[in-house]
Amino acid sequence: MKLRSILVFAVAACAALSSASGLNWAQDFKSALKKAGAGHKVVMLDFTAVWCVNCHKLDRTTYVDPGVVALLKNVVPVHIDYDKEPKLAKQYKAQALPVIVFIDEHQHELGRISTYVDAKTFIAKATPILAKAKKR
């Protein structure tokens, strides 16, 4: 019974963290592209893995920062599991994790962030990438 309670708590905590981030994560790559196409939005592919410590650190720190959430309000973010989606990882040259790839609705790469970054650095690196997307 204790194990079940711990598991229920862990699932609830993960759900709370996910919704607390303020980012509206797409369920999968296809739904992210569909949503992006409907609104001519940028897709943020966050390549991650269960074993990637810095990937989880992004979720706990950078993605919950109010400045990052505000910057990404018109972006469709989606987690891509590196181990479950090897074709996508290869297509977008996600070799070392974490890697964040910004693409347009036609799957053209706009830019990338190839390491863990704190919120301030994320904003500094993502802002020109997103500005480039607006010019298209």
C-alpha positions as CSV (number, residue, x, y, z in Angstrom):
1,M,0.0,0.0,0.0
2,K,2.9,2.4,0.8
3,L,4.4,1.8,-2.6
4,R,1.1,2.6,-4.3
5,S,0.8,5.9,-2.3
6,I,4.3,6.8,-3.3
7,L,3.6,6.1,-7.0
8,V,0.4,8.1,-6.9
9,F,2.2,11.0,-5.2
10,A,5.1,10.9,-7.8
11,V,2.6,11.0,-10.7
12,A,0.7,13.9,-9.2
13,A,4.0,15.8,-8.5
14,C,5.1,15.3,-12.1
15,A,1.7,16.5,-13.4
16,A,1.8,19.5,-11.1
17,L,5.3,20.4,-12.3
18,S,4.3,20.0,-15.9
19,S,1.2,22.3,-15.5
20,A,3.1,24.7,-13.3
21,S,5.6,25.4,-16.0
22,G,3.0,27.4,-18.0
23,L,4.1,25.8,-21.2
24,N,1.5,24.0,-23.2
25,W,3.4,20.9,-24.3
26,A,2.2,19.1,-27.3
27,Q,1.6,15.4,-26.9
28,D,3.8,14.3,-29.8
29,F,5.7,15.5,-32.9
30,K,2.7,15.1,-35.2
31,S,0.3,17.0,-33.0
32,A,2.9,19.8,-32.5
33,L,3.3,20.2,-36.3
34,K,-0.5,20.2,-36.8
35,K,-0.9,22.9,-34.1
36,A,2.0,24.9,-35.5
37,G,0.6,24.7,-39.0
38,A,-2.8,25.9,-38.0
39,G,-1.4,29.0,-36.3
40,H,1.9,29.5,-38.3
41,K,3.9,28.9,-35.2
42,V,7.4,27.8,-34.4
43,V,7.8,24.3,-32.9
44,M,10.4,23.8,-30.1
45,L,11.7,20.2,-30.2
46,D,13.1,19.4,-26.8
47,F,15.1,16.3,-27.2
48,T,15.2,14.5,-23.9
49,A,15.7,11.1,-22.3
50,V,15.0,9.4,-19.0
51,W,18.7,9.2,-18.3
52,C,19.5,12.8,-19.2
53,V,20.1,14.7,-15.9
54,N,20.4,18.1,-17.6
55,C,17.2,17.5,-19.6
56,H,15.3,17.1,-16.3
57,K,17.1,20.2,-15.0
58,L,15.7,22.2,-17.9
59,D,12.2,21.1,-16.9
60,R,12.8,22.0,-13.3
61,T,14.5,25.4,-13.8
62,T,14.5,27.0,-17.2
63,Y,11.1,26.0,-18.5
64,V,9.3,27.2,-15.4
65,D,10.9,30.7,-15.5
66,P,8.3,33.4,-16.1
67,G,10.5,35.1,-18.7
68,V,11.0,31.8,-20.7
69,V,7.2,31.0,-20.4
70,A,6.4,34.5,-21.8
71,L,9.0,34.2,-24.6
72,L,7.5,30.8,-25.7
73,K,3.8,31.8,-25.5
74,N,3.4,31.6,-29.3
75,V,5.7,28.5,-29.7
76,V,4.5,24.9,-29.7
77,P,6.9,23.0,-27.4
78,V,7.2,19.2,-27.5
79,H,9.3,16.8,-25.7
80,I,10.9,14.2,-28.0
81,D,12.2,11.1,-26.3
82,Y,15.7,10.5,-27.8
83,D,15.4,6.7,-27.2
84,K,11.9,6.3,-28.5
85,E,12.2,8.6,-31.5
86,P,15.7,7.7,-33.0
87,K,14.6,8.7,-36.5
88,L,13.7,12.2,-35.4
89,A,16.8,12.5,-33.4
90,K,18.9,11.6,-36.4
91,Q,16.9,13.9,-38.7
92,Y,17.5,16.9,-36.4
93,K,21.1,15.8,-35.6
94,A,20.3,15.5,-31.8
95,Q,23.5,13.8,-30.8
96,A,24.3,15.1,-27.4
97,L,21.5,15.9,-24.9
98,P,19.9,18.2,-24.1
99,V,19.4,19.8,-27.5
100,I,16.5,22.1,-28.3
101,V,15.7,22.6,-32.0
102,F,13.4,25.3,-33.2
103,I,11.6,24.6,-36.5
104,D,8.9,26.2,-38.6
105,E,5.7,24.5,-39.5
106,H,7.4,23.1,-42.6
107,Q,10.0,21.4,-40.5
108,H,12.8,23.8,-41.5
109,E,15.3,24.4,-38.7
110,L,15.5,27.9,-37.5
111,G,18.1,27.4,-34.8
112,R,19.1,25.3,-31.8
113,I,20.4,25.4,-28.3
114,S,22.8,22.4,-27.7
115,T,23.3,22.2,-24.0
116,Y,21.7,22.9,-20.7
117,V,21.1,26.7,-20.2
118,D,19.6,28.7,-17.4
119,A,16.6,30.9,-18.1
120,K,18.7,34.1,-18.8
121,T,20.9,32.3,-21.3
122,F,17.9,30.5,-22.9
123,I,16.1,33.9,-23.5
124,A,19.3,35.4,-24.9
125,K,19.8,32.4,-27.3
126,A,16.1,31.8,-28.3
127,T,15.1,35.5,-28.9
128,P,17.1,35.9,-32.1
129,I,15.9,32.5,-33.3
130,L,12.3,33.4,-32.8
131,A,12.9,36.9,-34.3
132,K,14.2,35.1,-37.5
133,A,11.0,33.1,-37.6
134,K,8.9,36.3,-37.6
135,K,10.8,37.6,-40.6
136,R,9.9,34.6,-42.8
